[in-house]
Amino acid sequence: MKLLKLKSVVFLWVLCCMMAHAQEKTDLGVLSNDESWLPYPEYADRTGWDALVGSHADFLIKTGEKYLDYTWRSVDATAYLAYERTGERQIMETPLRQNRIALNALMLAELAEGKGRFIDQLINGTWHIAHMPSWVLSAHLPRQKTRRTLPDPDQQIIDLGSGALGAQMVAAYHFFHDTFDKVDPVISRVIKASVKKQILDSYLNVSNYKPHWWLAFELKKDGVINNWNPWCNADVILCFLLVEEDRERLIQAINQSYKSVNLFIDYVKKDGACEEGPAYWGHAAGKLYDYLQIMDYAHEGQLPLFQDKQIKDMGEYISRSFVKDGWVVNFADASAKLSYSSSLIYNYGKAVSSNEMQDFAIYNLARKTEGKYARPKPVLGNDIFRSLESLRYINEMTQRVDQLNAEIAAGYSFEQSIADLRKHVPSFTWYPETEFCYIKNNNDWFFASKGGHNEESHNHNDIGTFILYKGAVPVFVDAGVGTYTKNTFSDMRYTIWSMQSSWHNLPVINGKTQEHGREYRSRSVETVGKGKTKSFKLDIAGAYKPDACCKSWTREYKVSDNLLTITDEYKLESRLAADVENFLVQGAVYQAGEVTPDGYVVKAKEVVVENNGVTFKILYPAQMMVSVEVMNLDDPKLTNVWGTSLRRISFTGSSQAPLAGKYIFKISEL
């Protein structure tokens, strides 16, 4: 069957409109029949697959063999109901995720081998999935009209899970429908019918605009558009391009996706930062890249947005937000420790002509314990487009890795080789709209702070907070977020400790903490990015309710090679309670008179923090008293990053302190 393809000349005009943020519907013109747009060989083209997969065929085949006897998982009604009853998500999500991983592995194995060994299991899997009542995750089903978590047969909606599963199903159809037809043509018809029901018809149904909030068509003023938008749109448009045969419906879907993705591009800051943090970059900027790449393929490589500075800056954000050895700037719900898909970063970097991103992709293949770079591997997981794309430049990446390893074997320093790959990253990065500030110094410190507002996507009440690392050792930290539950995205969100400003590196002003809402934000932001001392300054008073009685609270960070100075200059309308300055740290905390592991005796008005051999000293104001609270951790999402505890150092001023004054903290290495 021939697939529908758009004329590139008309498409270019549409994308120019998109770049200009056109909101009106656009007619895409004449469609022609051509399936050559997808840049992967047909299943029967064994020479093509041998060339694409190369030496990685054995890896893919052995992974697929693990699922030859796989029992496809069912989702019980009580598993759906668990979210409604207790807030538990994983009992429903786990079996669905296992099925997606199995389907991906089997497809890639059969494409790599081409002998038909995996076909029956692919038939079993697609047949099983096609007959599920819904592909939507239980946590997202309350967006149905019923507001319940059991799938409603009268309404199909789309979420992250269903869109991704739809993309897998159309990939299976695309590559194997001829082979399936030899077994029984009804298999392909069932796959297409299920995708039509679960994805295509649902996407075009105007009455679904409200549950499909991610389209942003019914967005309230100052509403949030997050990673769901490009993520869902990318998967959905792949479904349309691969199986939709009706020209008018395809035009409608592409118009709708252009309009929706354009709203996302218009919402995110032009400075390129991801307000959701690095953990969501792969699903925000990364999925925007996927969407643009799919459309670029479908239109013969003529996509002008890859030359747009905003798209490039959105890609390079992930390189700039990297600290060292997997540690990242983890504002919002991001985890502080991440592993990256080198292929995604490399492919994105190729598309936008970013040497920084391509170098960063190779950097992430460095193995310090071995003193060399690992060869890249195909991406498995449960995202079929990412898996296929990981093969596109894998040979080019492998050649570069082999060249670097040869240089090291010939005597070039491995550490210098790693450093060379980060030479494009500046010591000062400022995102003026998102208000993220990153500063690196000559002693391997990495400082990051933020302004903004308190209704960002995956928001924490954290305006003015900071983190500080020495090399790959976190000292002053942001806890991030624990395992998602029903409370995480509800009106109970800010009862969770890690969302509250009092558990960030921030002051409690006049007894009050920061408040949630777009109106609670920074003001009077200034930066200095040149010279020996770089700085970030902002007034955070606006992040607190009026009952804090705070006229201004100007926090200034100054970073030199040997010193971080934090100055809080404040003006209050009245004194209600003592101010408290909180610092969240990883490691041991030593107070006056105590002795550190290195034998240092802590002096009066000093606090010392030691973590993994890195020791920092805090000099604090004489009028403040210090206390330390341990936050014991038992959530695996937190313990996997921080271990069993974090500590909050609280410096408490006087309840009789003047209405105007300064608190100055000086932080240096011992």
N, C-alpha and C positions, 0 to 999 in steps of 0.2 A: 504494500500500500504506500502510495506517495504521500509525503507530508506537505502541509501548506507552508509557504514561505512568503515573506513580505518583500516588496520591491525596495531596494536600498535607497534609491533617490528620494522616494516619498518618506522613508523612515528618517533620513537625515533632516528633512524639514521638520518632522515631528520632534526629533530630539533637540533641534534648535529652539523650538517652542518650549520644550521641557527645561532647557537651560535658562530660558527667560522666565521660568516659573509660570508658564501658561496653565490655566486651570480649566479652560473650556475643552469640550470634546473635540477630538481631531479625527478626521477621516483618513485612514491609512491607505486608501486607494486599492489598486488591483493586487490580488494575490496570485501567485503562480505555484505550480506543483513542482516540488524539488525537495528531496530528503538529504541532499548533500551538505546542508548547513551544519549538522551535528558533527563535530570534528573527531569522531571515533569510528573505527572500522565497523562494517557490518559483521554480525556474528560469524557468518560463513567465510569472511576474509581472514583466513588463518595467517597469511603472510603479514597482513596489517597488524593483527593482534600480537604476533611474535615480535614484531618490531617495536610496538608500543610498550609491551610488558617487559620484554627483554629478559634480563637475569632475575627478575622478580616473579616470574611465573611460578616457580616452586613454592615461594612464600604464600602466594595467593591460593594455590591449589591445596597446600597442606592446611591452610586455615579453613577453606571450604570443606575439606574432608571431615573436619570435626563436627559438621552439621549434617552429614549424610544420614545419620540415624536420629536426628533431632525430632523431638515431639513438639509440635506447634502448640503454643500456650493459649489457653482460653482465659477470658476475663469474666469471672463470675459476677452475678448481680450484686452480691454483697461487697465485692471489691470496689465497684462503682460507688455503692452506698457508704463505704467507709469514710470517704472524704466528707460527706454530709454529716455523718454521725460523730466522727472523732477528729476530723481534719487530716487523717492519714492519706497520703498520696501514693506512696511507693507500692502498696499492695495492688494497685491497679496499673501503675506505670511500669513496674518491673517486667511483668510478662509481655507487655506490648513492646517494650524496649528490647527484650530478648528476641522476640520475633523479628524485629527490624534488623538487629545485628546479624541474625541467621540469614535473612533474605539477602542482605548486602554481601555477606561472605560467599554464599552460594552463587550469586550472579557473577561476582568477580572471578571465582574459581572456574566457572564454566566458560567465561569469556577468555580466560587465560589458557585453559586446556583444550576446549572445543571438541571433546569426544562424546558428549551427551551423558556423562556419568551423573551430573547434578540436575538433569532436567526433571526427573520425577519429583525430587524434593522441591524444586522451584514451582512445579505444578501444585504440589501439596501446599506450599506456603502461600502462593498467590490465591489459590482456591479458598484456603482457610481465611485469609485476610479479607477477601472479597465478600465473604458471608458474615463478617462481623457487623453488628448493628451500628457501630460508630467507630471512627478512628481517633476521636477527640479524647484528650486526657480528662479524667474525672474532675480535676480541679477547675477545668474550664467549661464543663457542661452546664453549670448554673446560669450561663448566659443564654441558654434556651428559654423559650417562653414559659416553660414549666417551672423554671428556677430550681430544678432538681438535678441530681447527678446521674440518674439512669438515663440512657439515651432515649430521646423522644423520636419515634418512627415518623412523626409528622414534620420534623424539622431537622435538617442537617446543617451544622455550622462547621466552620473551619478554624483550627487553632494550629499551633506549632507542630503538634504531633501528627495531626491528620494531613497537613500539607506535606510534611516530609515523607509520610507513608505513601501518599498519593504519588509523589515524585519517584519513589521506589517502584511502585506498581506500573507506572507508565514506562519506566526504564526497562522493566522486565518484558512488558509488551513490545517495546521498540526493538529490543535485541532478539527476542525469542518467539515472536508471534508466529513466524513461519514454522518453526519447530513445534510449537504447541499445536498448530493447526494439523500437523501430521498425526498427532495423537488424537485430538478431537477439537474441531473449530470452536466448540462452545467454551473452551478455556479462555481464549482471547476475548470472546464476546462477554464473558462474565467479568473479566478484568476491566474492560472498557466500560461496562455498565456500572460497575462499582465506583470507578473513578468519576464517571458522569454524575452519579448520585451524590457521592461524598464530597466532591470538589467542584466540578464544572458548573453544575446547576446551582449549587449553593453560592458560589462566588458571584454569579450573575443575578441572583435573587435580590432585588432591591430591598425587600423586607428584612434581609439579613444585615443591612448596614449597621444596625445598632449592636447586635451581638458581634459583628465583625468590626469592633471598635478600632482595630488596628488599621483599617483602611483610612481612618481619620476623616471620613466624609461627614460625620455628625459630631465632630469634635467641639466641645465647649470652648469658650474663650479662655485662652491660656492653658488649654488642656495639654497633656503629655502625649507625644508620639515616640514610641521606643522601638527596640529591636524587632518586635513582632512585625512591624510594617514591612521592612525589606525581606525578612525571613519568610513570612507567609507568601508575600507576593512573588518571591523568587521561585518557590516550590510550585505555586499555583500556575505561574505562567509557563513553567516547564511542562506541566500537565496539559495545558491547552495546546502548546506548540507540538506536542508529540502525539496527541490522540484526537483533538477536536477537528472534525471534518467540515463543519458548517462555517463557511466564510464569514458570515455576519456575526456569528457568536465569537469567532476568534478576534475579529476587529473590535467588538465590544469589550472583550476581556483585556486586550492589549491597551485600548484606550483607558479602561478603568485602572489597570495597573500603572500606566504612565502617570495618571492623575494622582493616584495614591502615593506612589514612590516619590513623586515630585513634592508632595506635602511633607514627607519625611526629610528630604534634602533641604527644604525650606525651613523646617523646624530645627534641625540640628545646627549647631553653630558653624559659621563659615570658617572659623579658625581651625576646624578639623578635630577638635577634642571630642571624646566620647564621654558624655556626662554619666553614663552608666558604669564607667570604669573598664579596665583592661579585660576583665573576665567576660564582658559582654561585647568586646570589640569584634570577635569572630562572628557574632550573631547580628551586630549592628552594621558597622562599616564592612565587615567581611561578607555579610549577606547582601548588602547593597552591591558590593563587587560581584557576587554571584549573579544577582539579577542583571546587572549591566553586562556581564560576560555572556550570559545566556542570550540576551538581546543582541549583543555584538555578533555572536556566532550566527544568529538567525538573520543577520543583515550584513553578512560578508565583511566583517571587520571594519565597519565604518562608523563606530560609535564615538561621537565627539566628546562625550563627557569624560573619557579617560584622559583628555588633555586639560581638564578643568582643575585649577589649583586646589579647590576645596576637596575634590575626590582624592587627590594626591596627599593632601595634608591629613585627611581622615585615615589614609593608609599608614602614613609615617607616625601617627600618634602611637601605634603599638610599639614601635621602636623607641620612641622618646620616653614612654612610660615604663620601660624595662630598667630595673635597678641592676641586678646581677644574679646569676645562678638560679633563675626562675622567679626571683622576687620582683614584684611590680608595685607601682603606685595604685593602691587599692581603695580609692574613694568609692562611696556608695556601696552597693552589695557585692562588689568585686572581692574575690579572694586575694590575699597577698602573695600566694604562691601559685604559679600557673605553669603548665607546659603548653607549648605552642605548636601549631601545625606549620611546619616549615614550608610545605608545599603551598598552602594558602598565601602565606606572606610573600613567598618568592613569585608566585603567579601574579599576585596583586602588584608587586613591585615591577614586574615586567610590563604589565599593562599601563602603568602610570610613569614608566621610565624613572624609577627610584632606585638608585644604587644603594641607598641606605637600607631600604627594605630587602633587597636581594642579599646584601651582606648580612643583615640581621637573620635572615632565614638560614644562611650557612652557619652563622655564629651559634645558632641553637642546635646545631649538629655536633658541636664541640663536646668531647668527653674528657674532662680534666683528669679523671683517674687513669685514663689510658694514654693521655698525652697526644691525642689525635682526633680527627673528625670521623663521626659515624656516617656511613653511606645512607642516603635517604631511603625510606621504605614507602610503599603505597599506603595510603590512608584507608583504614577499614571503617570501624564504627558503624553508623547507621544513616549517613548522608551520602546517597549514591552519587550526586553530582560532585561533591568534594572528593569522593573516592576516584571517580573517573578523571577529574581534573588533576589529581595528584600524580597521575601517570604522564601528564603532558610535558612537563619539564624535568622529569625525574632523571633522564639520561644526562641532560645538561648540568643539573645539580651534582650528579655523581662525578662527572668529569672535573668539576671544580673542586670537589672534595678530594678526589684522587690527586689533583695537582697540589693542593695545600699539604696533603699528607706526604707527598714526595718531597716537598720543600723542607718539611720538618725532619724527615728521614735523612736529608742531606745536611742537617745541622741548624736550620733556622729555628729560632726559639718558638715553642708552642704558645707561650704567653704573649709574645709579640705578635704572633699570627692572629690570635684572638683580638688583641688590641687593634690591629689593623682593620678588622672588620667593623669596629665601632668608631672609626675615625671621622665618619660623616656626622656623628651626633654632636650637637653643640653643647657647651657647658651650661647654657642658659636657654630655657624654652619657656615662652610666655604665650598662653592662649587667652587673648584679650576679651573674648566674648564669654567663654566658659569660665574664665578666671582661674585657670590652673597655672601654677608657677613651679618650674623644676629648676633646681640649681645643683650643679656638681662642682666640687672644688678639687684642688691638686692633691688632697690627702684621701681621695677615694670616698668622700662623703657624698651622699645623695639626699638632698632635701626637696620636699614637695609640700606645697600648701595650696589652699583653694579659697575662692570666694563664691560668688553665685547666689543662688536662692535655695530655699528649703522645700521646693516641690519639683526637684529634678527627678528623672526616671530612676527608680530604685533608690530613692532619696534616703539619706540620713540627715539628721539635724546637726550639721557639721561645718557651718560657715566659719572660716578662719582657722580650721584645724591644720595640723602639719604632721609629717612623718620624717624620720631621719634614720638613715642607714650608714654604716661604715662598711664599705665593700658589700659583701653578701650577708652581713649581720644586721638584722633589724634591732633598733634600740627604742626609739619613740615610734609607736605603731598606731594603726587603725585596725580594730579587731575584724572588721568585715561583717559577715552575716553567717548565721548557722543554717542548718537544714531548713528548707522551706516547709512551712505548715500553713494551715488555714489562717492563722493569725498574721502571717507575714504580709499578706496583701489584703488587709481588712482595716476596719477602724481601730483594731487593736495593735496595729503595727508599732506604734511608738510606746507601747508598754514593754517592748523587747529592749533589753538593756543596751545592745550594741547599736541601736538606732538613735539613742539619746545623746544629746550634746555633752552631758556630764560624764559619759564614757568615751569621749574624744578628747583631744588635746586642746581644751577650751576652758574659758572661765565660766563659773556660775556667778552671775552678776546680781548683786543685791539679793541673793537667795533664789534667783530665777534662772531657768535653763532656756535654751532656744526653742522656738515654736515651729511647727510644720505649716507650710503654706508659701505660695509664690511671693506674697508680699513681704515675707521675712527674708531679708537679703542683705548683702554687703553694699557699701557705698564708698565713694571717694577712694577708689583703688589706684595705687601707684606702684610702679616697678622701676628698678635700676638694674639693667642687665650687663653693664660694662664696668670694668675696673676690678680692683682686687677684692672689693666688698660689693656683693650684689644684694638686692633687697626686694622685699614684697611688703606692701603696706595697705591696710584697708580698715574701714570703720565697720565693726560688726554689731553695733548697737541695734541696727534695724532687724537683726535676726531674733531679737527678743521682744516679747510683748511689752506694751506700754507700762504694764504694772511693774516692770523692772526699774522704772523711773530713771532710765539711762539716756542722757542727752547724746553722748558719744562714747565709744570705746574703740580707740584706734590702736590696732595691733600692728607692730612693725617687726618683721624678721630681717635681720642682717646676717649674711653668711660670708665669712672669709675662709681662708685656708685652715684656720685653727680655732675658730670661734663662731658659735651661733648665739646671737643676742636677740632675745624676745622682749620687746618693750610694749606694755599695755598702758596707754595714757587714757584716763577716763574722766568723765564729768557726769555726775548724778544730780537729779532733781532733789532727791531726799535719800537718806540712808535708812534702809529697811532691815538689812542683815549683813553679815560679813561676806565679803567676796571670797570665792574659792577658785584657785587656779589648779586645774587637773592635768596630769600628764599620764598617759597610758603607756606602759613600757613592757618589753619582754626581758626577762632575766631577773637577777637578784638585785635587791635594793639595800643599800647600806646608809645608815644615818650617823650623826655625830657620835664619835667615840668608838664606832665599830671598825673592824679591820677587814679590808678586802682580801681576796685570795692572793693578790700581789703584795700584800703587806702594807698597803696604804692605810693610815689611820685617818678616818673621816673627821674633818674639822667642823666647828660650829658653823651653822648656816650653809652647810654643804649637804648634798645628797649624791651618792654615787650609784650608778647603774652598771652592772656587769652582765654581759651576755656573750657566751662562746669566745671568751678571751678578749672581747672588746669592752673597754671601760670608759664611761663618760661621767663627768662631774657636773653637777648643777649648782651654781651659786644663786641663792634666792634672797629676796628682800628680808632685811633684818626684822621687820615688823610682823612677819608671817610665821605661823606654826605649821609643822609638817606631820602628816600621817600617811600610812600606807594601807591599802585594802587589797586583798587577794581576790581575784575573780577566778574561781575554780571552773574549769571547762570540762564538759562531758559530751558535747555534741561532736560527732566525728568530723564534721565539716570544719570545725574550729580546731579540734585537737590535732588533726592532720597537718595543720599549719603551725600552731603555736605550742603544741604540747598540752599539758594539763592545767596551765594557769597563765594568767596575765596579772600585772599589778598596776594599780592606780595610785600615783603619788598625788596627794592633795595638799596644797599650800593655802592655809586659811588666814585671811587678814583679820583685822579688828572690826567688831560690830560698831565701833565708834570712829572708824576711819573717816577722813575728810571727804567731802563731796567731790573733790577733784584731786587727782594725784597720778602716780605712776607705780607700776610694778615692773621691775627689770630682772630678767633671768639670763644668766650667762652659762652657756653649755659648751664644754670643751672636753677633749680627750685627756685622760690621765697619762 
